[in-house]
Structure formats: structure tokens, C-alpha cells
Amino acid sequence: MEHLNINLLINDLALILVLAAIASLVFKLLKQPAVLGYIVAGFLASPHFAFLPTVSSHENIEFWAQIGIIVLLFSLGLEFSFKKLLKVGGTAVLTALIIVVGMMGSGYLVGKLLGLDAINSIFLGGMISMSSTTIIIKALDDLNLRQHKFVPGVFAVLVVEDLFAVVLMVMLSSIAVHKSVSGEEMVQTVLLLVLFLVMWFTVGVFLIPTIFKRLHRYITDELMLIIAMGLCFLMAVLALKAGYSLALGAFIMGSILAGTTEAERIEHIITPVKNLFGAVFFISVGMLVDPTVMTQNAGTITILSIVVIVGMILFGTTGMLVMGQPLRIAMQSGFCLTQIGEFSFIIATSGMSLGVLEPKLYPIIVTVSVITTFFTPFFIKGSIPCFNWVAKHLPKSWNILLEGYSANQATSEYSESRKLWVKVAKRYFVRTIVYSAIIIMVIFIFKKYLQHYIFDLVPGTEFNNIAAAAVVIFLILPLIYGLSRPNIRHDEKRQIVEQSGKISYVPMVVMSVINLVLSTVFFMVAIYGLFPSHTSILIAGGITLVLSLILSQLLHKQVARVEKHFIDNVNVRENTRTGKERGLVSDLHLASIRVGYGCPFVGEKLKNAKLRQKYGINLVSIQRNSVEHMVPDGEMRIFPGDTLGVIGSDEQILEILPVVEASGEPLQANNSESNVKFTHFTLRADAGIVGKSLKDARLREDYSALLVSVERGGEYLSPDIDLVFEASDILWIVGDPARLKPLHE
């Protein structure tokens, strides 16, 4: 890239993009994924195809392809989110683990049988262990199967596989650098990766949603695109500085932004960027397809294709059965996973750039991907006939065993005490990991970057050691206090003891002791090397203890406030979607729900949708693009992409959410600050509506408002059309506060 020729670069881009457009259009007509079209376009523009012009410099294309990898991983992170990972549960993690371990083992064995060395065999196992989310979604959409019962389980496994793929990329890079496989190095690599992920996820979640919330009204789509891509590349650079890949940093930033209320807006805005650079990446993959290598290795390609298809079906079905799914759903899920895609190419590209992957493996794995992708729709459609055959020939005792296991998993319910313990254990685990990661990073940054400055500023060895100890203690003290805080709330403790007896104090004490030991270890690590004598350590420890006692109340309030802010930011997207952050009368909430393309109300007039009669909710606004229609009348129609502002209880909102959002991912993308507020006020005596019935008050026509309830004498009255307004009534109402001012007392 040092001697970049702009004219040649533009010439190459023109060639590959025109070929990509033509090839993807042809594959679209053939009802095949566009990815295959891009790969074919890359082959047509490569030196291996002599009948068309060839790109002048593969380096130019490789440069744009690297940007494509970054943007692709960023978009995958936007669809991922660590909160979603926690939601899918341990069963999905176990299923994905069975698939990945099984396929990696199969790939390694096949690699050794084909005469590959250990590192190439490991890379081969990694490349065939990840199914393609993009291709599976495309196939399910084409076959109109997105609403089928087996699909949520498949998506849950794909979510976990995304994280496994990122971890695998880091581990394979470590293996490539050290040219060996060491258990100790692998454990160290994974621990450092977890530390890096937790630290940046925590920092990002703490800061970014807050910034978006405060600057929301000023951020246009253009500015949001710049901010999102800037954050993406910034995190990529930070990951590179930490010794990881650019792609990992992009994935982390995507997962951080996935938890914000702007996630869908960002995903929508960057789609053209992702499509462009993603296309260039897949084109660069196709350029490495060598027909000569494919012909010479036809046997290897056939074997690997069979291993991918059979292995994914076998391990995918087994994993789903372990999840407790019936055999029919398990087989449908397993047959969905019978392909490899984008992560295989990314891992192969990484191996090539590190110089450890045999060149012939790249075109081989691309060909295997093309073959398995082509057959994916046929295997999905063939899953039911295969199930019927298996169910018919499976021994009756096996059928009974599988059905019994599935039924037991579906109906098994934990006791209230166990559910509460699971909740407490999750919170304990997350808090301990987060606080530990931040403390370690603070100590690391202090020792590497700050300690020598203190030594330079403070004269004398003893004094600068004491000063350094004081500074590091001051930095980690709030974090250590947060780590050692009781993990169980008083009401939870009382409930657990009532249900399980005093024996339940044992795990509570164990958790407290573990955190106390961790706090002590972190404290000792922080001042390690500063004091040669035990006396000095005891003095520093005494100072810390005194500071803890003096500042305990202040720390308690501050740490609790910071934790609440962090948890609110983690949950802000879900709370906005379900309305839990906007509590109203009693248990009512104002929720924002975006209409999906599969919504049964699309195209209907509001009066025909009968949302209140069917679901008990009140529609208070419709936002269409940047225009908000407050308290719309019954003649207005609902269209895909509209954001509905609805009021209802938890149960009502949760009931209507999947109906309105239909088959799409839940969306909530408001580009402008809403003027619609849910408010209440006391009706002034001289207000124009006093003495009038709701029917004659013309709230909708004159004030663009919707009455939800009237509080009179401590009771809430339903908004009946014959209800007559009285002075001093408290109106719970939805509308623009500025237009409602004439009614205020």
C-alpha cells in the first residue's frame, strides 16, 4: 500500500463491484444467497479466470477486504449483545459447546488423516466448526420457516457460536504465534481475553448509553453513522494495541452498542456500509479460489463437505436433544446448521496473514462453504422426511426414553427457593467478574504507566513507596468495597432463610469469604514490590482499614449509585421497549414498539385493528420516520416501520409485543425527541371542560390528548364517554404538555 495508485484502485473497484452486482443478481434469481454471487465475482476477476479483465493489484482489494472484516464483525456484535447471551441460558451454551468441540475434533482428525501438521489441523477444525448465521437466516426466510417452533433454539445456539468464534479466533492466533499448543498458554489466553472483554464492556456500557441519552436530540443519522464507525475503529485500534485482532475490537464495540436504545438505528444506518465492504471481503475470498487446486483436491473437498454436513447434523441434533427438545425439533435444528460461512473465511484469512495456513486450504474451505451453502435449503426441507424415517425405524424403547426426557425438561420447575438462589448466584458471579476485571486493569495501568511518575515526583525511596501505595489504594478502594459488599439483599435473605432454613446461611458466608479473600489478594497485589518489610505492609493495610471505616457510608452510597447507573444502562434497551423505564398509573407503562413486516395489523385502519378491545392497551402515538402523530384517529393506518406508543400493564405489553413486532428483531428507533408525555395534573376550576362529559370535552380534537384515567376521591375512574369532569379532578392523560396547559390548576 506504500505505492498506492489511485487510478488502478478505482479501476479494480469498478471491475469487482460491477461483476459482483451481475453475479449477485443472477444468484438472486436462482434463489441463492448473495454471498455465493460475490465469491463467484471474485473468481471471475481473479487471475485464475482468463476470459475477463483481472484486477491489477490484489493488495488493493485485500486492504478493503480487511475493512470489510471489521465492519462485518461490528454488525455481528450489534446483533449479538452479552445480555442476549445471558438470556439464552446454559442449555444453549452447552449445545453450542457440543457442536463446536465435536466439529473441531472431527476437523482435527480429518486434517491428520490428510497429512496436515497439528497447527493446520487445528485451524481446519476451527474453520468447519461454525455455521453461518447469515446463510441460515436467508434460507429460513426463503422457505417461510422463521415462525416455526425449532427456529428460536437455532438462533440461541448461533448467538453462543458467535462468541465462541471470537474466542476461537484469539486462541488460534495465539497458537499460530507460538507455533505450539500449550494448555497453560490457552488458559492464560482465554483469561486475558475474558479480562479484556469484561473491562471494555463495563466501561462502554457505563458511558455510551448515557452519552446517547443526553445527546439524542442532536444526533442526526449522518452524525450517528460517523459516531458508530468512529467507535468501531477506535475499539479495533485499542484491541490491536492490546495484542488482539482488529476484528475482535469491532465485535466488542458492536456488542456494547447492541445494549443501547440506538442499536436498531445504528444497525439500519450502517447496513449500506456493511453491504459494500462485506461484498468486497467475499469477493477477495473468491479471488483465492484456484480451479487447479480444487481439481487436485477434489477428494479432500468431498470428504470435508461430508464431514461438515454429517457432523453438523449429528452434533447439532445431539445438542438440541440435550437441551430437552423433542427429536423432531432437534433434527430440524441440526439440519439447519449444515454449512460454514463468514467465520470460516475470517479464520482462514487470519491463518494466511499469520503465515501458518497451507495456501491450498483456503480455496478448499471456500469450495466446501459454497457446496454446503448450496445444499442448505434442501437439507432444511429434508429434515421432516428424515425425522419420519428415523422415528419409524428407531427402537420403541429409545422413542419412549427421548420423549420422556424431553417432557421432563419441558415441565420441570425449580422451587421458589432454588429460583431465587439461581438469581442470586448469577448476580454474584457477574458482580465478582466485573469488579475483579476492573480492579486488575486499574492495578495494571497504575504499575505500568503511573507508578514511575510518582517515583519521579516524590523524593526518597520510602516516601515515594508510601505515596505510590496511597495512590493505588485510593484508586482501588471503591472497587474493593464494591466487590466485598453483600451480594444478597435483606428481603432475599429473609425469603431464602424462611424457605430453606438456617442451613442457607452457609453459601452466603462462603460467598462473603470468597470476596473477602479476593479483596485481600487484590490489595496485596496492588502494593506488591513497594514495601520490603511486613511492618510497612501492615501500616498500609491499617491505613486502608481506617479509610474504609471512615468512608464506608460515602462509599456505600456512591458504589450503590454507580451500580444502579450501570444496571440501568445494561437494561435500557429492553426497558424502553417494554416501557418499564416509564412507569405510569399503578402498573401501567408507556412502551415504544416498532411494527414488523409480519404484523397482522399492517395496512389496517386503527379502528379496525381494535387494539384496546383485543389487548387492553391504549395507542397514544404513531411515529413514522421523523413525523410523530399524537393521539391518532381511527382512520389512520398502521405500516411497517411505524413506532407505536402504547400504554398498558406489564402483561398487556408483553402480550402485544410479539404480535406487533412479528417475525422481525424488536426495533425501537426514534430519530427525534418525542413531544408525547404521559402526565397528570389537577383540573382547574375554570377549565373549559369542567361540567362537560368526556364525549363533549373534545380532548382529542382540541388538545390532541388521550385520557387514560381520572382520579377522584382516591379512586381511579375509567374514561367512560358519559363521565362528567369536575373541578379538582386529577387527570391522567397522554399528550403534549404545552397544549394541555390551559387545563392545569
BELBEL-V125237 format. One line per field, one symbol per residue. ss: DSSP state (~ for helix, > for strand, _ for the rest). phi: phi as a letter, one per 20 degrees, with the letter a starting at -180 (. if undefined). A space follows every 50 residues. Layout:
ss: ???
phi: ???
//
This chain:
ss: _____~~~~~~~~~~~~~~~~~~~~~~~~____~~~~~~~~~~~______ _______~~~~~~~~~~~~~~~~~~~~~~~_~~~~~~~~~~~~~~~~~~~ ~~~~~~~~~~~~~____~~~~~~~~~~_____~~~~~~~~~~________ ~~~~~~~~~~~~~~~~~~~~~~~~~~~~____~~~~~~~~~~~~~~~~~~ ~~~~~~~~~~~~~~~~~~__~~~~~~~~~~~~~~~~~~~~~____~~~~~ ~~~~~~~_____~~~~~~~~~~~~~~~~~~~~~~~~~___~~~~~~_~~~ ~~~~~~~~~~~~~~~~~~~~~~____~~~~~~~~~~_____~~~~~~~~~ ~~~~____~~~~~~~~~~~~~~~~~~~~~~~~~~~~~~~~~~~__~~~~~ ~~~~~~~~~~~____~~~~~~~~~~~~~~~~~~~~~~~~~~~~~~~~~~~ ~~~~~~~___~~~~~~~~~~~~~~~~~~~~~~~~_____~~~~~~~~~~~ _~~~~~~~~~~~~~~~~~~~~~~~~~~______~~~~~~~~~~~~~~~~~ ~~~~~~~~~~~~~~~~~~~~~~~~~~~~____>_____>>>>>>______ ____>~~~~_~~~~~__>>>>>>>__>>>>______>_____>>>>>>_~ ~~~~~~~~~~~______________>>>>>>>>_________>~~~~_~~ ~~~__>>>>>>>__>>>>_____>_____>>>>>>>~~~~~~~>_
phi: .fdfdffffffffgfffffffffffffffeldgfgfffffffffeeffce ecgdfebffgfffffffgffffffffffeemfffffffnffffffffgff fffffffffffffeneffffffffgffeedfeggffffffffeldfefff fgffffffgfggfgffffgffffffffelbdcgffffffffffggfffff ffffffdfgfffffdgfeeffffffffffffgfffffffffendefffff ffffffffeefegfffgffegffffffffffffffffefdgfffffdgff fffffffffffffffffffffffnffggfffgffffeebcbgffffffff fffemdefgffffffffffffffgeggffffeffgffgffffefggffgf ffffffffffdfcffgffgffffffffffffffffffffffffffffedd fffffffdfnfffffffffffffffegffffffefgedffffffffffed nffffffffffffgffffffffffffdfnecfdfffffffffffffffff egfffgffffffffffffffeffffffenfecfcfldecdddcefefeff egnefgfeflfffecmededacdclddddelfefefddcgnfdeecdaeg fffffegffffleefgcbceecffefcebbbefffeffefndegfeflff feclcceeacebmndedffffefdfcgmfeeebdregffegfefe
//
